[in-house]
Amino acid sequence: MTTARSVGAAGVGGWLAMVLLTVACGSQPTAVPAARASGVTALVGGRVQPSPDAATIADGVVLISQGVITAVGTRAEIAVPPGAIVIDCAGTTVTSGFWNSHVHFTGLAFQQADLAPADGLTEALRAMLTSWGVVHAVDTGSFLDNTLALRRRVESGEIPGPSIRTAGSGFAPVGGSPYYIWPARLPELTNPDTTPAAVNGSLDRGADVLKLFTGSWARRDLIVVMPVDLVRAATDAAHRRGKLVLAHPSNSAGARAAIEGGVDVLVHTFPSELDRRPWDRELPHMMIERKMGLVPTLKLFPSELRKAGLPANVIETVLGIARDQLRAFAEGGGQVLFGTDVGYIADYDPTDEYVYMSQAGLSYAQILASLTTAPATRFGAAGRTGRLAIGFDADVVVLEGDPAGDIRALARVRTTMRAGRVIAGRM
Ligand SMILES: [Zn+2]
């Protein structure tokens, strides 16, 4: 454990700081409302990366008060106020809390989220998200009422967890419910006239975004593509209410339907071992022109294909196509949003995703942007989070090591803070 000490630990303020400090050093993040309740917390001596495009501050200081960042700078510039809780961050990198823009709260551990014991839900959130630095999660498909119940308990402060935006169940084309969620079936969009009512119904029930399966794995050997007029009817309905539309593409035809139909974000790259033709290289440019976002989910492909028993050469080819698609999109300046499809895939460790993204040519700064500034911008939160800046929410991750030198360090999370509260890890 790193040392954390209270400065000027005399009098009532010092006593309070010591009590809070004791709590903060415990291993149970459920018991750590510390930073929000205290005066000032100072993260001192780390390599501070205020944002992906800002210069790194060696031996930096971040001050946090009342859940908000109050100072960011060098140790020489920033005076740590007496009585502050000082956290020694030497050897770490301190940056903004991460987003995972493709998750699912469909696992057993999240069921009956309205009634389930808080400890179990906390542990499930920690295992899947918060222990990997995730402070903001975009749920791209789950049981809407259940996810809203989970979010209520997180937002009440009962359960330490990330902010959650949810798509609810999403919509499939006719005959296009994904085979892998069987026996569950998704609602289908059948014609453009009835589509707005279906979309409005989902948004009325509390969905924050709309999810479409514009290309859907109806069977292991069949991808059903949603007709573009249906995609358009759905995106128009969502956009009229100011809501974003996310799409699951599956292959080039499914991606094209999403792009031509006005979708905002593809939640996967779209390599398919079923495609008999080369992937459609026009698509990344069309996406960039339309200012779309892309969640690569590269690790998903080897994970799925291994499960299906496909040989290593096929797996490498499909992953290679996904990397090429990401490379073409990122090189053209497209907005990449980090996401791993956890909750669908059971291996929560994002290390491989970072490695694959870097193999696709993305720099440390680009990968960090996909975790912070890009999703904050896409999901309308860039005025409050995504950077370490004065007045911003104290959404902070403390990483062991330096991800600029080794991208895997993005997965070595010591501490995750949301609005100044430690939601995973330790101080
Ligand atoms: Zn998914």
Residues whose N, C-alpha, C, O or C-beta is under 5 A from the ligand:
A	BS01	ZN	D341 Y344
